[in-house]
Amino acid sequence: MAVVGIDNDMRREFFGDEASTDWSRKALERDCANYRHHAVDIRSEKALAPLFGEYNRDIKLIIHAAAQPSHDWAAGDPLLDFTVNANGTLTLLEMTRKYCPEAVFIYLSTNKVYGDRVNFLPLVEHASRWELDESHPYHEHGIDESMSLDQTTHSLFGVSKAAADLLVQEYGRYFGMKTACFRGGCLTGSNHSGTRLHGFLSYIMICAMKKKPYTIIGHQGKQVRDNIHGYDLVNALYHFYRKPGVAKVYNIGGGRFSNCSVLEAISLCEEITGAKVNHDYQEASRKGDHI
């Protein structure tokens, strides 16, 4: 079975050379004989059509993980953020509908589609983190997919991802396609090209190992982030592929087994590396950010 990769390394354009995925692409081409790479922009129907036309109905699964992934970066260039996240998703959906409508289409969405709605839950402040009140139904099992997307501040990134999320659902319902949105928190692992504006857990570890300064942004560093390892995420995607549905939506994360606040992440990275993380604090939190 052939694996076709589409990646034009825009991550380097977004965040600089340190965030490039080129090294990962080279490793795939070196180690996986059945991997075929195409440096194509997902926004371009002209570039994608020949590729989809070549494989056509032989395409069984599409995992769409291409994105401008940074909350902060989007505010500097909202047009590019939206065209990559929303228009790029629309183009991929149209290619799928036209050339391989029976394929399973999985979209890597984000919990940022909920905006700051989660900040209005009953939160309790502790020494190193904010925590949900133990009496709340979400405390044990987490937030389900019925949470509203309306009347909240999303960040521009959250809006572009929400637009794509809704498109994936609508193509499923309207055209009967096997689509799913997996709304992730912090996806991580040893292959993460962490950088200042994206991949906080990886980047804090980089700061500890390379003795680089780190800036905590708002909420006293007590904002909690859910982390899920790439292996576990891919395992979940595989199970959907084996038993797909139509227009499915899943909040996907590591839950209480693997969440941490920014302060706790810094402490853990210091403990693992034996090196101090030189960090400062920025009082103003990011617009629409989750506590």
Secondary structure, DSSP 8 states (H G I E B T S, - for coil): --EEEE---HHHHHH-GGG--HHHHHHHHHH-TTEEEE---TT-HHHHHHHHHHHGGG--EEEE------HHHHHH-HHHHHIIIIIHHHHHHHHHHHH-TTSEEEEEEEGGGGGGGGGGS-EEE-SS-EEE-TTSTHHHH---TTS--SSS---HHHHHHHHHHHHHHHHHHHH--EEEEEEESEEE-TT---BTTB-HHHHHHHHHHHT--EEEESGGG--EEEEEEHHHHHHHHHHHHHS--SSEEEEE--GGGSEEEHHHHHHHHHHHHS----EEEESS--TT---
